[in-house]
Amino acid sequence: MTETQILIETVLQALAAGLFVGAIYGLMCAGLSLIFGIMRVINFAQGDFMMLGMYAVYFFLIVFGIQALVGNTVSPYIAVVAMAPLLYLFGWAVHRFLISQVTGIRTTGMEAEGHYAQLVLTLGIALVLHNGAMILFGPELVSVDTPLSSSAWVLGPLWGDGVLLFLNKARIVSAVISAAIVVGLWYVLKTSRLGKSLRAAADNPQASIYVGNDVDRSYRTAFALGTMITAMAGGLLTTNYPFHPFVGLEYVVLMYAGVVLGGIGSVIGAFWGGMTIGLIQQFSTIILPTQLQNATIFVVFLLIVILRPQGFFGRSVERT
């Protein structure tokens, strides 16, 4: 292979990997966007909700025997669907008994409208979750084995006889599922009665109460959905990446970067923000060490925010 062919193959491989990994990042960003965009709550525990989704998939496979029943190939994806209602209920309970105490009409008399209390509370939840997970599951790396993770479709030769493109099967399946979930979520938010109530609660909570919308219930639904969706993204990520109880810390900042890049309040924007992060992450490895991936992401993040502060799909707001 010539140097030109090697360069082309490297760039194409980074592009494919960036798109597939970015789709999963986009899904986890969409989950955070529901909470951050609708409730305006900075949730430090979002990464740990993703971690819970990873362990839930692992235990559905091993403890509940899904892997033994249906085989290694499709069992991780069945486990992702099976654990989703449980994580929805978990998110619902966290909001009902904890988050609701520092959001909604209860924040009227609080300093900074309850934002300080929200920061401390969600940080406390994050600490409890990842330290509790370490006590229960141990600090060792855990992985989910599937034949799709170690196999690929080969495209090519694309340039002469030497340029081949290897497409990991597990990443493709996870990316397609992620995109389908985001499209379905966007459709529900745009067309359904539930979506209208969530958007009303986000745009003007006080007016929403006057027209009969239960804002507290809308917030609880948004929080539970956001928890579930990010947990599902974590479950899809297990087919390619090992994980441990502190894995959420590695992703929570990336989630917020994706939400801000896409535009606060836009689910589709959050998805494209996550896609952008995935592409930057993969392309950066062509010329930089792996240790500088996150640094590269935030350099590009700052440049985009300087040029377009409202994000890709956000709206400019004038303050009076």
N, C-alpha and C positions, 0 to 999 in steps of 0.2 A: 504494500500500500504506500502511496505517496503521502507526503506531509499534508497536502491539501485534502486528500481523502480522509486521513486521520482526523483532521480538524472538523470536516463536515460531519463525520460520524459522531464525534464527541459532542458537537453542538446539537445535532438531532437527538442524541440520546438524552442530553440534558433537557431539551425541550419536552420530550415525551415524559420523562420522569417528573419534571416540574408541573406539567398539566395534571398528571394522575395524582401526585401527592397534593398538589394545590387544591384539587377538588375536595379531598378529605379535609384539608385545612379550611376550605370554604364552608363546609358543612358545620364544623365546630364554631366558626365565626358567626354563621347564621344563628346558631343556638344562643350565643352570647348577645347577638344583635337584638333578639326578642326581649331579653332582660334589660340590657343597657338602653336600647332604643325606646322601649315602651315605659319602663319603670324609672329610667335614669338612675339606676343603682349600679355603682361600681362594685362588681362581685369578684372579690379575690379568690373565691372558692370554685370558680368555674373550671379551672384546670383540674381540680380534685374531683369534680363531677365527671369529667372525662376519664380520670383514673378509675373511678368506680365502675364506669361502663366497661373498661378493659378487664377488670377483675370479674365483673359479672359474666362477661362472655367466657372467660377462662373457666369459671365454676360451672356454668351451664354445660360446657363441653365435657369437663372431667367428672364433676360431682353428680350432675343429673344425667350424664351418659348420652347426651345428644350425639357426640362424636361416634360412640359405639353403635348407635341406632341407624344413623344415616350416612356414616362414612366421613372421612377427613375433608373431602372436597367442598361440600356445601354446608357442613355443620357450623362453621364460624358465622356464616351469614344468617342461618336459622337462629343461632344464639343471639345475634344482634337484634333480630325482630322479637325474640322471646323475652329478652330482658328489658326492652323499651317500656312496656307498661309499668314495670317495677320501678324504674328510674323516674318515670312520670309521677308515680305516687310518692316517691322519695322527695322529689322537688316540691310537690304539693305540700307535703308535711313540713318541710323546712320553711317554706313561706308561711304556712298557717301558724306555726308555733314560734318562729323566730323573726323572719324578715318582715312580716306584717306589723311587728311591734315598732319598727322604725321607718315605715313607709306609709303612703296614703294620708288620710286626714289626721293620723296620730302625730305627724311631723309638724303640725301647725305651730306648736309652742316650742319646738326644738331649735337649738342653734344650728344655723346653716341649713334649715329645713331637713334636718335629720341626716345629712350626708356624712358628718363625722361619725355618728353612731353606726351608720351603714358600713363604713370602712372598717371600723373596729370589729363589728359583728361578723362580717364576711371573712375577715382575716382570721378571726377566732374559729370560725367553721372550717376554714382551710387547714389550720393547724391541727384541729381535732381529727379531721378526716385523714390527712396523710400520716400523722403519728399513730392514729388508731389502726390504719391499714398496715403500717410497719409492725405493730404489735401482733396483729392477727395473721398476716401473710408472710412476714419476714422481709428482710432487705434484699433478698436475692432477685436477680433478673428472671422474669417469667416470659415464656414465648408460647405462641399458638402455632402448632404445626399444621400445615395444609399443603398438599401437592402443588397448588397453584402458585405458592410463594417461590418455589424453586423451579418453575418452568416458565417459558416465554414463547410468544409468537415471534417469528423472525420475518422481517420485511426486507426484501432486497434480493440481489444487489441493486442499490439505488443509484450508484455512480460508478460506472465501470464494473469491475469485478470485485471490488473490495469493500464498499460501504454497505454495512448491514445495520439494521435497526432492531434491537431486541426489546420487546414489549412485555413486561412482567404481567402474567395473567391475573394474579391477586390484586395488583394495583389497578388494573383496568376494571375488574369487577367492582372493586370498592369505589372507584371514581364514578362509574355509571350509577351505582346505588346512591352515592352522595348527591349527584346532580339531580336524580329523580326525586329524592326527598326534598331538596331545596325548591325545585319547580312545584311540587305538590304543596309545600308550605306557602309559597308565594301565591298560588292559586286560591288556597283557603283564605289567606289574609285579604286578598283583593275581592273575593266574590261572596264569601259566606257571611252569615250573621255574626258568627264568632269573630271573624276578621274585622268586621265593622266595629264591633264593641271594643276590640283591642286597640284599633286605630283611634277611636274616639277617646278612650282612656289615656292614650299617649298624647294626643293633640291638646286636649283641654279637659283635665279630670273634673274640674268644678262644673263646667257646663254639661259634661257627660252624666254627672249625678243628677242634675236638674231634669234631664230628659228620661230618667229612669234606669240608667245603666249602672250596674253594680260594679264600681271601679275596683273595689277590693277583690272581688271574684275575678275580674279581668286581669288584674296584676298577678293573682295566684295562678291563673291559667297560663299566662305568659311565662312566669317563672318555671312552672312545671314543664311546659313545652321546651323552653330553652335548656333546662337541665337534661331532658330526655334526648334532645337532638345532639347536644354536645357529647353526651354519653354514647350515643350511637356512632358518632364520628370516632370516638376513642375505640369502640369495639371494632370498627372497620380498620383502624390503624394497627390492631394487634396482628393482622395477617402478614405484616411486613416488618414490624418493629417490636423488639422485646421491651418490657416495661417493668417498673418497680413502683413502690408507694409514693415516691417523690416526683414521678414523671410529670405531674400536672404543673409543677413550677416551671418546667421547660417550655410549656405551651401557652400559659395564661397571658404572658406579655405579647406573644405572637397573635393571639386571638384579638386582643385590644387593638393592636396595630392594624389587623385586617378590617376590623369594624370601622375604625377611623378612616382608613384608606377608602373603603367602600362608601362611606357616608352614613352618619349615625341615623338610625331609623329605617334603613333600607336593607331588607333581607338579601335581595339580589346583589346589592352593592357589597354587602359583607362577604358574599360568596366570591365575587370577583376580587375583593381585597385579599381573601385567603389564597385564591389562585395566583395573584401577583406575588405574594410571599413565597409560595411554592416555586414559582419560576425563578425568582431572584435567588432563592436558596440553592437551587440546582445549578444555575448558570455561574454562580459565584465560585463553585468548586472547580471550574475549568481553569481559573487563573489564581485562586487563593486557597490557602489551607482550609480544611474543614472547620477548624476552630474559629475561623473568622466569618462563618456563615451568618450568624446573628448580627454581627457588626455591620456586614454589608446590607442586610435587610433594613437596618435602622438608618443607615446613611441614605439609602434610596427612599425610605419612608419620609425622612426629613425633607428631602428634595421635592417629593410629590406634595407634601403638606404645604411647603412654601409656595409652590406654584398653584395649588388648588386646595385651599384650607378646608373646604366643605366636603372633600372626598370625591370619588368618581361619580356617585349618584346622589350626593347630598345637595341640599338647597342652601343658598346664601341667605342669611338672616340679618336684617338690619336692626340694631338695638337703638331704642329711643330713650 
